[in-house]
Amino acid sequence: ANMSDRNVRVICRIRPMNEKELKSGGRCCVSVAPPQTVSVVAANERASADDRTFIFDRAFSENSTQQELFEVAAKPVVDSVLEGFNGTVFAYGQ
């Protein structure tokens, strides 16, 4: 089914590392394989049984723009609301 045909979609956007994480030598442990896959990798940089892969309706890397995210995640909802349908965009982030 087309994504716009579903009532609920789950979209993941990975944020860039913040200044504190960069200064402390932090390493990104998440990778995105567009358009749907997010992998969380073990701290030792090698494939591990601890690695996890998640599939979303869409996944965006830390290099994605607000405009790209809006076009996919929010604009279809806004357009539907303007046509008289109910719509909600719920966002959570750190």
URRA-V883912 format. One record per residue. PHI is phi in degrees with one decimal (NA if undefined). PSI is psi in radians with two decimals (* if undefined). Layout:
# URRA-V883912
<<PHI PSI> <PHI PSI>>
This chain:
# URRA-V883912
<<NA 2.60> <-67.8 2.52> <-57.5 -0.60> <-73.9 -0.19> <-85.7 -0.12> <-100.2 2.66> <-79.2 -0.63> <-124.9 2.29> <-127.1 2.53> <-116.2 2.11> <-122.2 2.35> <-114.9 2.30> <-123.8 2.16> <-85.6 2.28> <-87.5 2.71> <-67.3 2.76> <-66.1 2.49> <-85.9 3.03> <-59.0 -0.73> <-62.9 -0.75> <-64.4 -0.72> <-65.9 -0.77> <-64.6 -0.56> <-85.0 0.08> <80.9 0.33> <-60.2 2.68> <-124.2 2.38> <-65.5 2.28> <-114.2 0.23> <-125.3 2.37> <-129.7 2.61> <-115.3 2.30> <-115.5 1.60> <-57.2 2.64> <-96.9 -0.03> <-133.2 -0.17> <-107.2 2.35> <-125.5 2.27> <-118.6 2.39> <-107.7 2.11> <-106.2 2.72> <-65.2 2.70> <-65.7 -0.35> <-87.3 0.13> <67.5 0.04> <-109.7 2.70> <-56.5 2.43> <-146.7 2.76> <-65.7 -0.30> <-82.2 -0.22> <-63.6 2.52> <-131.9 2.48> <-123.7 2.38> <-126.1 2.49> <-110.7 2.22> <-117.3 2.99> <-64.9 -0.61> <-152.9 2.62> <-133.4 2.39> <-122.5 2.41> <-80.6 3.08> <-66.6 -0.22> <-92.1 0.00> <-71.8 2.74> <-102.5 2.84> <-58.8 -0.71> <-62.4 -0.77> <-59.8 -0.80> <-64.0 -0.78> <-58.7 -0.80> <-57.7 -0.66> <-88.9 -0.77> <-89.5 -0.74> <-106.0 -0.66> <-57.1 -0.76> <-60.3 -0.61> <-69.9 -0.79> <-60.2 -0.78> <-59.5 -0.73> <-65.5 -0.70> <-62.5 -0.71> <-67.0 -0.33> <-91.0 0.02> <102.5 0.06> <-91.9 2.76> <-77.2 2.61> <-158.1 2.59> <-140.2 2.40> <-117.0 2.04> <-109.5 2.17> <-125.1 2.42> <-132.1 2.39> <-164.5 2.96> <-123.4 *>>
